[in-house]
Amino acid sequence: MNDNPDQKSKKKISIAEAIEELSISPPTIYNQLKKAMSDPEVTFDQYAKIISGDTTLMARLLKIVNSPFYGLSAQVETISHAITIVGVEQLSELALVTGLSDKFEGIPSDLVNMNSFWVHSLSCGMGAQAIARKIKESNSERYYVCGMLHDIGKLLIFRKWPDMARDALAQHYSTGHSLLKSESELLGFNHQDVGRAILKAWKLPESLVEGVGFHHTPQKAQNNKLMTSIIHVADILSYEMRIGDSGEPNAPDLDPKALKLIGVDEETFLSIRGDLENQVEQAQSHFL
């Protein structure tokens, strides 16, 4: 018996080929920073020179470092000063996030409003960082970066396979199944898989790969269950508070094991929730 057309088309779909075809790659400045980081002789001034190659990005990064998000008492006026405060690794990751918006131009507006998408991503990132700080996790900026990137797989699906994305959303509406399940049934993979593939192709740290790649299914993370659980909870929190819109109409299910692993009590969680909406509103002008 012959395969039906849907099965044949599904077999032709390749995440790796889509990443390559659409030139989905990290921003140039990020690549330059990572290359410089492999040389221990590179100075702060040399890092600053790399950032200064993109005046828009330079201004945006300074705006971020001086925002209430960092809570610094003194004004930061130069990139070299910013590096001494947040570190080269964190600055490179901020460069990655701030340089991403132009990588996904042309996504149909009926699938997602891109400004709302980034507001949701910002909320997830800030919520994840707030949780990480509450439980005294080091390098809390990485949680922010992971939250900002958590739905990047959706963007590639929306851009490369918009008709299938619409079909997945329609099935999600009609059956009540999660969007993750509908994507897997129609495409053979889901936006978690795509996000994981993108970050692996970019050679990002495993903690970010797993945090993005299992943010709906945190128990599947092999080595970074805490980060993945924090991203999962921050994502659900953003859905429940209706902050932004990632193109998924209904909030995914919360994994109670993720909450237990994080160990945040109800009072602390409610405190984070109470602060988040106002913080995101204040931060939009700095980040978006």
Sequence and secondary structure as in RCSB ss.txt:
>XXXX:A:sequence
MNDNPDQKSKKKISIAEAIEELSISPPTIYNQLKKAMSDPEVTFDQYAKIISGDTTLMARLLKIVNSPFYGLSAQ
VETISHAITIVGVEQLSELALVTGLSDKFEGIPSDLVNMNSFWVHSLSCGMGAQAIARKIKESNSERYYVCGMLH
DIGKLLIFRKWPDMARDALAQHYSTGHSLLKSESELLGFNHQDVGRAILKAWKLPESLVEGVGFHHTPQKAQNNK
LMTSIIHVADILSYEMRIGDSGEPNAPDLDPKALKLIGVDEETFLSIRGDLENQVEQAQSHFL
>XXXX:A:secstr
    HHHHHHHH  HHHHHHHTT    HHHHHHHHHHT TT  HHHHHHHHTTSHHHHHHHHHHHTSTTT  SS 
  SHHHHHHHH HHHHHHHHHHHT GGGGTT  TTT  HHHHHHHHHHHHHHHHHHHHHTT S HHHHHHHHHHT
THHHHHHHHH HHHHHHHHHHHHHH   HHHHHHHHHSS HHHHHHHHHHHTT  HHHHHHHHTSS GGG SS H
HHHHHHHHHHHHHHHTT S  S SS     HHHHHHHT  HHHHHHHHHHHHHHHHHHHHHH 
